[in-house]
Amino acid sequence: MIDLQGIKDPSFLSDLTVKELDELSKEIRTFLIEKISKTGGHLSSNLGVVELTIALHKVFESPKDKIIFDVGHQAYTHKILTGRAKEFDSLRQYKGLSGFLKRSESEHDIYEAGHSSTSIAAAAGIEFSKKYNGSSHKVIPIIGDGALTGGMAFEALNFLGAQKDHQPIIILNDNEMSISENIGYLARILNDIRSKSAYRKIKAKTYKILPKFMRKLTTKVERGVKGFFINNSLFDELGFSYYGPINGHNFKELLKYLEIAKKSNKPCVIHVLTQKGKGYKFSENDQTGSWHGVGPFDIKTGEAKSHNLKNNHSWSKIISEYMINHAKEKEEFVVVIPAMIGGSSFSRFKDLYPDRLIDVGIAEQMAVTMSSGFAVSGVDVFTPIYSTFIQRAYDQVNHDVARQNLKVVFGIDRAGLVGADGETHQGIYDIPLLRHIPNMKIAHPRNALEAFKILNYAFKVNTSPFVIRYERGQTNYDLSSGIPSSIYQLPKWEIMRDGDKVVFIAFGSILEKLQKEVKRLNLDVCIVDAKFIKPLDGEILKYVSDKNVPIIIYEESSILGGFGSSVLEHYVTNKLSISNITLMGIEDHFIDQGTKEEILKELNLDIDSIINLIKKLV
């Protein structure tokens, strides 16, 4: 038995037998399940790549050889093998071990990412850098079959396949899932390869299969003959030496083909079949992605340790319930979603309206431009995308939707601080990203009822691109009471509580929390719900300016180019005083992981910090 917490680096693997490697795999899986059950984290993706990660570190010499994990949320075994097992109690915790790769954590984390489909393109740069730094290391990107659908992955494959003087080794980790089930033609091609059990034998014995008169013909003819037998030559045609599919849980196969690729003089693709969630029955049977990212859970039952209060629902659930109701009311309505059916709570919508939910896979750009096609055809369309992922489709939002002034309703899920996923996933940049785009409207509700009113406006009154932001947390609403028909006719703000000493302007769930605290402390504060971030409400801004008292503008978002900036721009343009305005928001730096409460406190954006500022200004 190996003391996982005593591991310093992967060098010990060179002396282990296959039997010992199998034992190590079991120990790591037990360790991961135990630790993730307490801290939460990405469970299924990590359980699926234990053997693959061990094999990579046995065959290659990290950090000299460059192992690049696409996304990085599946690198827990890599962290263990590189000396970080002793830190796993702090996984994804405040000031603790990152749930992704982190260059500051280890020299073995040579590239960071939190978004998919980046590894092959990064590998291209690292591979080409060798001619400048005189290195002879191997470059090994690992990409999932779901991430392979991302456009940049195809661009990088197309580029690298033509570079005969470079030998990157691409590991295709094929578990038939991204977060939820994969879709599209590529998934069908990979499924065809999996279904042909004789593929590897044909690949290895092609020369023997060919008639003698054909053995002297070109490699292209050879690939064509192989394609005839296996009905697939995608990677071969792109210029790669293709090996697979191989059993990603069998060390003999893994080690054999990794060694072959290591000695190859061509770009290689090794197609590895793995089982997502392997070793834990609940994650093994998961087909919806519910075990992809988890909170703390009971190992024996698989039940989450946290329990929701009655009628408490995630914001994603609230939004998806509205869409179910809208689908009942209007037949010309469709949801276009990029690979986040489970994460955005659209599983029930899919069950009820399977033909009206279109999952385009990990392809945010495709989702946005396809939505513009629906909108230009007069079909209502809702496109939910995490705040951190809408960054990937900026040009499509700007050029294809807003420029044509098309009514696409975007759901910006996980807006604001998201907590444990850390700096790559914090939803704090979408307001600066989107608010300067002409024709765009942006809203952020403080509770579920407000969300329904705003969505009624977005679909039934609004005629232009519309964004509704919503948070990762929960809100309270009795869904059995149905979706109300109340509607905003104009994008106006609301004075929730009037007062004459200080004005507080914000949006989102912070408002109701502050309202309760202000009432408890009997503070004379005017609280304004700026539920429509764009356009601004000029009448209310003039009203609070005329009070001639301190004004606090608060946002759980980047200050640079954000909501507060837009208010200052309005005041300057309209020759109103800005001398009494204080901005509260996120300064110019990335935000690491932690609970939302911990991060808000560190940033002086929690309720106590707001109250202290109000008292100071009074």
C-alpha positions in Angstrom: 0.0 0.0 0.0 1.4 3.4 -1.0 1.1 6.4 1.3 -0.6 8.9 -1.0 0.1 11.8 1.2 3.8 10.9 1.2 4.2 11.2 -2.6 6.5 14.0 -3.6 6.7 13.5 -7.4 5.8 10.9 -10.0 9.3 9.4 -10.2 8.3 6.5 -7.9 6.0 5.1 -10.7 8.9 3.9 -12.8 9.6 1.0 -10.4 6.0 -0.2 -10.1 4.6 -3.3 -11.8 1.3 -3.4 -13.6 -0.2 -5.2 -10.6 1.1 -2.4 -8.3 -0.3 0.2 -10.6 -3.7 -1.4 -10.4 -3.5 -1.3 -6.6 -2.5 2.3 -6.7 -5.5 3.1 -8.9 -7.8 1.6 -6.3 -6.2 3.6 -3.5 -6.5 6.8 -5.4 -10.2 6.2 -6.2 -11.0 5.5 -2.6 -9.1 8.6 -1.6 -10.9 10.8 -4.1 -14.3 9.6 -3.2 -13.6 10.1 0.5 -12.2 13.6 0.0 -14.7 14.9 -2.5 -17.6 13.7 -0.4 -16.4 16.2 2.2 -15.3 19.2 0.1 -17.3 18.8 -3.0 -15.7 18.9 -6.4 -15.5 17.3 -9.9 -16.1 13.6 -9.1 -17.0 11.7 -12.2 -14.4 13.2 -14.5 -11.6 12.5 -12.1 -12.6 8.9 -11.3 -12.6 8.2 -15.0 -9.0 9.1 -15.7 -7.1 7.6 -12.8 -5.3 4.9 -14.8 -4.7 7.2 -17.8 -3.1 9.8 -15.5 -0.9 7.3 -13.8 0.2 5.8 -17.1 1.0 9.3 -18.5 3.2 10.0 -15.5 4.9 6.6 -15.7 5.8 6.9 -19.4 6.6 10.6 -19.6 8.8 12.7 -17.3 6.9 15.6 -15.9 7.6 18.6 -15.8 10.2 18.2 -18.5 7.5 16.6 -20.7 4.5 18.9 -20.9 1.2 17.2 -19.9 -1.7 19.6 -20.6 -5.1 18.9 -19.2 -8.0 20.4 -21.2 -10.1 22.3 -18.7 -8.2 20.9 -15.7 -11.1 19.8 -13.5 -10.0 16.2 -14.2 -6.5 16.6 -12.8 -7.0 15.5 -9.2 -5.0 12.3 -9.8 -2.3 14.4 -11.4 -2.3 16.6 -8.2 -1.9 13.5 -6.0 1.0 12.1 -8.1 2.8 15.5 -8.0 2.8 15.7 -4.2 -0.5 17.5 -3.2 -2.5 14.7 -1.6 -1.9 16.1 1.9 -3.7 19.3 0.8 -6.9 17.7 -0.4 -8.8 18.6 2.8 -8.6 22.1 1.5 -9.7 21.3 -2.1 -11.7 24.2 -3.6 -11.8 25.8 -0.2 -10.9 29.4 0.6 -7.1 29.9 0.4 -6.9 26.1 -0.3 -6.0 23.7 -3.2 -7.5 24.8 -6.5 -10.0 22.5 -8.2 -8.2 23.2 -11.5 -4.6 23.3 -12.5 -2.7 26.2 -10.9 0.8 27.1 -12.1 1.5 28.7 -8.7 0.8 25.4 -7.0 3.2 23.1 -8.8 5.9 23.1 -11.5 3.9 20.1 -12.9 0.9 22.4 -13.7 2.4 23.8 -16.8 -0.8 25.3 -18.2 -4.0 26.6 -16.6 -7.5 26.5 -18.0 -11.1 26.5 -16.8 -12.8 26.5 -20.2 -12.8 23.5 -22.6 -11.2 22.9 -26.0 -8.0 24.8 -25.3 -5.4 22.1 -24.8 -4.5 21.3 -28.4 -4.0 24.9 -29.3 -1.9 25.5 -26.2 0.1 22.4 -27.1 0.8 23.9 -30.5 2.4 26.9 -29.0 4.4 24.9 -26.5 5.5 22.4 -29.2 6.6 25.2 -31.6 8.5 26.9 -28.7 11.0 24.0 -28.6 12.8 25.4 -31.6 13.4 28.6 -29.7 14.4 27.2 -26.4 16.3 24.1 -27.6 14.1 21.7 -25.7 13.4 18.1 -26.8 10.5 17.3 -24.5 7.3 15.7 -25.5 4.0 17.7 -25.5 0.9 15.7 -24.5 -2.5 17.4 -24.5 -5.4 15.4 -23.0 -8.8 16.4 -24.4 -12.2 14.9 -23.9 -14.6 13.8 -26.6 -17.0 16.5 -25.5 -14.4 19.2 -25.6 -13.3 18.0 -29.0 -16.5 19.5 -30.4 -15.3 23.0 -29.5 -14.3 25.0 -32.6 -10.8 25.8 -31.4 -10.0 22.1 -30.9 -10.7 21.5 -34.6 -8.7 24.5 -35.7 -5.7 23.2 -33.7 -6.1 19.7 -35.1 -6.2 21.0 -38.6 -3.1 23.0 -38.0 -1.0 20.4 -36.1 -1.9 17.6 -38.5 0.0 19.3 -41.2 3.2 19.8 -39.2 5.2 16.7 -40.0 8.3 18.0 -38.2 6.5 18.2 -34.9 5.3 15.3 -32.8 2.6 16.3 -30.3 0.8 13.3 -28.7 -2.9 14.1 -28.4 -4.8 11.9 -25.9 -8.5 11.7 -26.8 -10.2 10.8 -23.5 -13.5 9.3 -24.8 -16.1 8.6 -22.1 -19.1 9.5 -24.3 -19.9 12.4 -22.0 -18.9 16.0 -21.6 -21.0 17.1 -18.6 -24.1 15.5 -20.0 -24.4 13.3 -23.0 -22.5 14.3 -26.1 -24.3 15.3 -29.2 -23.5 15.8 -32.9 -21.9 14.0 -35.8 -18.5 13.7 -34.2 -20.1 11.8 -31.3 -21.6 9.5 -33.8 -18.2 8.9 -35.5 -16.6 8.1 -32.2 -19.4 5.7 -31.4 -18.9 4.0 -34.7 -15.3 3.5 -33.9 -16.1 2.1 -30.4 -18.6 -0.3 -31.9 -16.1 -1.9 -34.2 -14.2 -4.2 -31.8 -11.8 -5.4 -34.5 -10.6 -1.8 -35.2 -7.2 -2.1 -33.3 -6.4 -5.4 -35.0 -7.2 -3.9 -38.4 -5.0 -0.9 -37.6 -2.1 -3.0 -36.4 -2.3 -5.5 -39.2 -3.2 -3.3 -42.2 0.0 -4.2 -44.0 -0.9 -7.9 -43.8 -4.5 -7.2 -44.9 -3.4 -5.4 -48.1 -2.8 -7.5 -51.2 0.9 -7.7 -52.3 0.4 -5.4 -55.3 -1.0 -2.7 -53.0 1.8 -2.8 -50.4 4.0 -0.4 -52.3 1.3 2.1 -52.8 1.0 5.4 -50.9 -0.1 5.9 -47.3 -3.2 7.6 -48.6 -4.3 4.4 -50.3 -3.5 2.5 -47.2 -5.6 4.9 -45.1 -8.4 4.5 -47.6 -8.4 0.8 -47.3 -8.5 1.0 -43.5 -11.3 3.5 -43.8 -13.2 1.0 -45.9 -12.9 -1.5 -43.0 -13.6 0.8 -40.1 -15.8 3.5 -41.7 -13.6 6.2 -40.2 -10.4 8.0 -41.2 -11.0 11.4 -39.6 -7.7 11.6 -37.7 -5.7 9.8 -40.4 -7.0 12.3 -43.0 -6.0 15.2 -40.8 -2.4 13.9 -40.8 -2.1 12.1 -37.5 -1.0 8.6 -36.6 -4.1 7.2 -35.0 -4.0 4.5 -32.3 -7.1 3.1 -30.8 -9.6 2.9 -29.4 -7.8 1.4 -26.4 -9.0 0.5 -22.9 -8.3 3.4 -20.7 -8.4 1.3 -17.6 -6.0 -1.3 -18.7 -2.4 -0.5 -17.9 -0.9 -3.0 -20.4 -2.7 -1.3 -23.3 -2.1 2.2 -22.0 1.6 1.8 -21.5 2.1 0.0 -24.8 0.5 2.7 -27.0 2.0 5.6 -25.0 5.4 4.1 -25.6 4.7 3.7 -29.3 3.5 7.3 -29.6 6.5 8.5 -27.6 8.8 7.1 -30.3 6.7 8.2 -33.2 8.1 10.8 -35.7 4.6 12.1 -36.6 1.8 13.9 -34.7 -0.2 11.2 -32.9 -3.7 10.7 -31.6 -4.3 8.0 -29.0 -8.0 7.3 -28.6 -8.6 6.1 -25.0 -12.0 4.7 -23.8 -12.7 5.5 -20.2 -15.8 5.2 -18.0 -16.8 8.5 -16.4 -17.3 8.0 -12.7 -15.6 4.6 -12.6 -15.4 3.0 -9.2 -18.4 4.6 -7.5 -21.8 3.1 -8.4 -23.8 6.3 -8.3 -21.5 8.2 -10.6 -21.0 5.2 -12.9 -24.8 5.1 -13.6 -25.1 8.9 -14.1 -26.3 9.8 -17.6 -27.4 13.4 -16.9 -24.2 14.9 -15.5 -25.5 15.2 -11.9 -22.3 13.6 -10.6 -20.0 15.8 -12.7 -19.6 18.6 -10.1 -21.0 17.8 -6.7 -21.2 19.3 -3.2 -20.5 17.3 -0.1 -22.4 13.9 -0.1 -22.9 10.8 1.9 -20.7 8.0 0.4 -23.1 5.2 1.3 -26.3 6.7 0.0 -25.1 9.2 -2.6 -27.3 11.8 -1.0 -26.3 15.4 -0.8 -25.4 16.6 2.8 -27.1 19.9 2.3 -30.9 20.1 2.2 -33.0 22.8 0.7 -35.6 24.7 2.6 -39.2 24.4 1.5 -39.8 26.2 -1.8 -36.1 27.1 -2.1 -35.0 26.6 -5.7 -31.8 27.3 -7.6 -32.0 30.3 -9.8 -31.5 28.0 -12.8 -34.6 26.0 -11.8 -36.7 29.2 -11.5 -35.7 30.3 -15.0 -36.2 26.9 -16.5 -39.7 26.6 -15.0 -40.6 29.9 -16.7 -39.4 28.5 -20.0 -41.6 25.4 -19.5 -44.6 27.7 -19.0 -43.6 29.8 -22.0 -43.4 26.7 -24.2 -47.0 25.8 -23.1 -48.2 29.3 -24.1 -46.3 29.7 -27.4 -45.6 26.9 -29.9 -43.0 29.1 -31.8 -40.5 28.9 -29.0 -37.2 27.0 -28.7 -34.3 26.8 -26.2 -30.7 26.6 -27.6 -28.2 25.4 -25.1 -24.4 24.7 -25.2 -23.9 21.4 -23.4 -25.4 22.6 -20.0 -28.8 20.9 -19.9 -28.2 19.6 -16.3 -26.2 22.6 -15.1 -28.8 25.0 -16.2 -31.7 22.8 -14.9 -33.3 22.1 -18.3 -33.7 18.3 -17.9 -37.4 18.6 -17.2 -37.8 21.0 -20.1 -36.1 18.4 -22.3 -38.4 15.6 -21.0 -41.5 17.7 -21.7 -40.4 19.3 -25.0 -37.5 17.2 -26.5 -38.0 18.7 -29.9 -37.8 22.2 -28.6 -34.5 22.0 -26.8 -31.4 22.0 -29.0 -28.1 21.1 -27.4 -25.3 22.2 -29.7 -22.5 20.8 -27.4 -19.6 22.7 -26.1 -20.0 25.4 -28.8 -21.1 28.7 -27.4 -20.5 30.6 -30.6 -22.7 28.1 -32.5 -25.4 28.5 -29.9 -25.6 32.2 -30.2 -25.5 32.4 -34.0 -28.0 29.6 -34.3 -30.3 31.5 -32.0 -30.0 34.5 -34.3 -31.2 32.3 -37.1 -34.3 31.4 -35.0 -34.9 35.1 -34.1 -34.6 36.4 -37.7 -37.2 33.8 -38.6 -39.7 35.1 -36.0 -39.3 32.3 -33.5 -38.9 33.1 -29.8 -35.6 31.7 -28.5 -33.9 31.5 -25.1 -30.2 30.8 -24.9 -28.9 30.0 -21.4 -25.1 30.3 -21.0 -23.0 30.6 -17.9 -21.5 34.1 -17.4 -18.0 32.7 -17.6 -18.8 31.1 -21.0 -20.6 34.0 -22.7 -17.1 35.5 -23.0 -16.4 32.9 -25.7 -19.2 34.1 -27.9 -18.7 37.9 -27.7 -18.4 38.4 -31.4 -21.5 36.4 -32.1 -23.6 38.3 -29.6 -22.3 41.6 -31.0 -22.2 40.9 -34.7 -24.9 38.3 -35.3 -27.5 39.2 -32.8 -27.2 42.9 -31.6 -26.1 44.4 -34.9 -29.2 42.9 -36.5 -31.3 43.9 -33.5 -32.7 40.4 -33.1 -34.8 39.3 -30.2 -32.7 36.6 -28.6 -33.2 36.3 -24.9 -30.0 35.3 -23.2 -29.9 33.7 -19.7 -26.6 34.6 -18.1 -26.4 31.8 -15.5 -24.0 31.9 -12.6 -23.7 35.7 -12.7 -21.6 37.2 -10.0 -19.4 35.3 -7.6 -19.7 31.5 -8.0 -17.4 30.4 -5.1 -15.5 27.1 -5.2 -14.7 26.9 -8.9 -12.5 30.0 -8.6 -11.1 32.6 -10.9 -11.8 30.8 -14.3 -15.6 30.7 -13.4 -16.4 33.9 -11.5 -19.3 35.6 -13.4 -18.0 39.1 -13.0 -17.2 40.2 -16.5 -20.4 39.9 -18.5 -21.7 43.4 -17.7 -18.6 45.2 -19.0 -18.6 42.7 -21.9 -22.2 43.3 -22.9 -23.4 46.7 -21.8 -21.6 48.8 -24.4 -23.2 46.8 -27.3 -25.9 48.8 -29.1 -29.5 47.5 -28.9 -28.7 45.4 -25.8 -30.9 45.3 -22.7 -29.7 43.8 -19.5 -31.6 42.9 -16.3 -30.9 41.2 -13.0 -33.8 40.3 -10.7 -33.6 40.3 -6.9 -36.1 37.4 -6.5 -38.1 34.9 -8.4 -41.2 37.0 -8.8 -39.1 39.8 -10.3 -37.5 37.3 -12.6 -40.9 36.3 -14.0 -42.0 39.9 -14.5 -38.7 40.6 -16.3 -39.0 37.6 -18.5 -42.6 38.4 -19.4 -41.3 41.8 -20.5 -38.4 40.2 -22.4 -40.6 37.9 -24.5 -43.9 39.8 -24.7 -42.9 43.5 -24.9 -39.2 43.7 -25.8 -38.2 43.4 -29.4 -34.4 43.5 -29.1 -31.6 41.4 -27.7 -32.2 40.9 -24.0 -30.0 39.5 -21.2 -31.3 38.3 -17.8 -28.6 37.6 -15.3 -29.1 35.3 -12.4 -27.0 34.0 -9.6 -25.7 30.6 -8.6 -27.5 30.5 -5.3 -31.2 29.9 -4.4 -34.3 31.9 -4.1 -37.7 31.1 -2.5 -40.8 30.7 -4.6 -43.8 28.3 -4.4 -43.8 26.9 -7.9 -47.1 25.2 -7.3 -48.7 28.7 -7.5 -47.7 28.9 -11.2 -46.0 31.5 -13.2 -47.6 35.0 -12.8 -48.8 37.0 -15.8 -47.7 40.3 -14.3 -45.4 42.2 -16.6 -43.2 45.2 -16.8 -44.3 47.5 -19.7 -41.1 49.6 -19.5 -37.6 48.9 -18.2 -37.9 50.9 -15.0 -36.2 50.8 -11.6 -37.9 50.5 -8.2 -37.4 52.4 -4.9 -37.8 49.6 -2.4 -37.4 51.9 0.6 -37.1 55.7 0.6 -34.8 57.6 2.9 -32.9 60.9 3.1 -29.5 60.2 4.6 -27.9 57.8 2.1 -28.9 56.3 -1.3 -27.9 52.7 -2.1 -28.3 51.5 -5.7 -27.8 47.9 -6.7 -29.4 44.8 -8.2 -29.8 41.2 -7.3 -30.3 39.3 -4.1 -28.1 41.6 -2.0 -31.0 44.1 -1.9 -33.5 42.1 0.2 -30.7 41.1 2.6 -29.7 44.8 3.0 -33.3 45.9 3.3 -33.8 43.6 6.3 -30.6 44.8 8.0 -31.4 48.5 7.4 -34.9 48.0 8.9 -33.5 46.2 11.9 -31.0 49.0 12.5 -33.5 51.7 11.7 -31.2 53.5 9.2 -32.5 56.3 7.1 -31.4 54.8 3.7 -33.0 55.0 0.3 -32.7 51.6 -1.4 -33.0 51.4 -5.2 -33.4 48.2 -7.2 -31.7 48.9 -10.5 -33.2 45.7 -11.9 -32.6 47.0 -15.4 -28.9 47.5 -15.7 -29.3 48.8 -19.2 -31.1 51.0 -20.0 -30.6 53.1 -16.9 -33.6 54.8 -15.3 -32.9 58.5 -15.8 -35.8 59.6 -13.7 -34.8 57.8 -10.6 -31.1 58.8 -11.1 -32.3 62.5 -11.2 -34.5 61.9 -8.1 -31.7 60.5 -6.0 -29.2 63.1 -7.2 -31.6 65.9 -6.1 -31.5 64.5 -2.6 -27.9 65.8 -2.4 -26.8 63.0 -0.1 -24.1 60.3 -0.4 -24.9 57.7 -3.1 -23.5 54.1 -3.0 -23.5 52.2 -6.2 -23.0 48.5 -5.6 -22.3 45.6 -7.9 -21.1 42.0 -7.5 -19.2 42.5 -10.7 -16.1 44.2 -12.1 -16.0 47.9 -11.5 -14.1 48.6 -14.7 -16.6 49.3 -17.4 -19.4 48.0 -15.2 -22.8 49.2 -13.9 -21.3 51.9 -11.6 -19.3 53.2 -14.6 -22.5 53.5 -16.6 -24.2 55.6 -13.9 -21.1 57.9 -13.6 -21.2 58.3 -17.4 -24.9 59.2 -17.2 -24.3 61.7 -14.4 -21.5 63.4 -16.3 -23.4 63.5 -19.6 -26.4 65.1 -17.8 -24.2 67.5 -15.8 -25.2 66.0 -12.5 -22.8 65.9 -9.6 -20.6 62.9 -9.0 -18.7 64.2 -6.0 -20.9 62.3 -3.5 -20.8 58.9 -5.3 -19.0 55.8 -3.9 -18.5 52.7 -6.0 -18.6 49.3 -4.4 -17.5 46.4 -6.7 -14.7 44.1 -7.7 -11.4 45.7 -8.3 -9.0 45.0 -11.2 -7.9 41.5 -10.3 -9.0 37.8 -10.6 -10.9 36.2 -7.7 -9.8 32.9 -6.3 -12.1 30.2 -4.9 -14.0 30.2 -1.6 -17.5 30.4 -0.5 -19.4 33.4 -1.7 -19.6 34.8 1.8 -15.9 34.4 2.4 -15.1 36.2 -0.9 -17.5 39.0 -0.3 -16.1 39.6 3.1 -12.5 39.7 1.7 -13.6 42.2 -0.9 -15.5 44.3 1.6 -18.7 43.7 -0.3 -20.6 41.8 2.4 -23.6 43.2 4.3 -21.4 44.2 7.3 -19.1 46.2 4.9 -22.1 47.9 3.3 -23.6 48.9 6.7 -20.2 50.2 7.9 -19.9 52.3 4.8 -23.5 53.6 5.2 -22.8 54.6 8.9 -19.5 56.3 7.9 -21.2 58.3 5.2 -24.1 59.3 7.4 
